[in-house]
Amino acid sequence: VTSEELTSSLIVAVKDGNLNDKISVEFKDIHSTDLTDYKDVKTLINMSFSFPILTVNKKIKYMGPFDADILLKDIKETLKL
């Protein structure tokens, strides 16, 4: 499973949970995206960390493969939704 596929599954979970107005999900390719605002992510990239890296409000919250439904449940609890 690729990082893009994991991102797509999270987008579907957000949509299915009717949370599109509260949570936005996007995939950022580290090779074609300016990561200036993601200093922690840049540090992990320099350390050859395995992807994906998920951020919430530009801060690292999760690293590595994930299950979209479990992740969404955790995000909803974090955001008290």
C-alpha positions in Angstrom: 0.0 0.0 0.0 1.4 3.4 -1.0 1.2 6.6 1.0 -1.2 8.0 -1.7 -3.5 5.0 -1.2 -3.4 5.4 2.6 -4.3 9.1 2.2 -7.1 8.2 -0.2 -8.5 5.8 2.4 -8.4 8.5 5.1 -10.2 10.9 2.7 -12.9 8.4 2.2 -13.2 7.8 6.0 -13.5 11.5 6.6 -16.2 11.8 3.9 -18.1 8.7 5.1 -18.0 10.2 8.7 -19.5 13.5 7.4 -16.5 15.4 8.7 -15.5 17.2 5.5 -16.4 20.5 7.0 -14.2 19.9 10.1 -11.2 17.9 8.8 -9.2 18.3 5.6 -6.8 15.7 4.3 -4.2 16.1 1.7 -1.2 14.2 0.4 2.1 16.1 0.1 4.8 14.6 -2.0 8.1 15.4 -0.2 9.9 15.6 -3.5 7.7 18.2 -5.0 6.3 20.2 -2.1 7.8 23.0 -0.1 8.2 21.7 3.4 9.4 25.0 4.9 6.5 24.9 7.4 7.1 21.3 8.3 10.5 21.5 10.0 9.9 18.3 12.1 9.1 16.4 8.9 12.2 17.7 7.2 14.2 16.4 10.2 12.7 12.9 9.8 13.3 12.9 6.1 17.0 13.7 6.7 17.1 10.7 9.1 15.7 8.4 6.4 12.5 7.8 8.3 10.0 5.4 6.7 6.8 7.0 5.5 4.0 8.1 5.7 4.3 10.9 8.2 0.9 12.5 9.2 0.7 15.9 10.6 -2.2 17.7 12.3 -1.9 21.5 12.2 1.6 21.0 10.8 2.8 19.1 13.8 3.7 15.4 13.6 1.0 13.2 15.1 1.5 9.8 13.4 4.3 8.0 11.6 4.1 4.9 9.5 1.3 2.9 7.9 -2.2 3.3 9.4 -5.7 2.1 9.3 -7.9 5.0 8.2 -10.9 4.1 10.4 -8.8 3.8 13.6 -6.9 7.0 12.7 -10.1 8.9 12.1 -11.5 7.7 15.5 -8.3 9.0 17.2 -8.5 12.3 15.4 -12.2 12.7 16.3 -11.3 12.0 20.0 -8.4 14.5 19.8 -10.6 17.2 18.3 -13.5 16.3 20.5 -15.9 15.8 17.5 
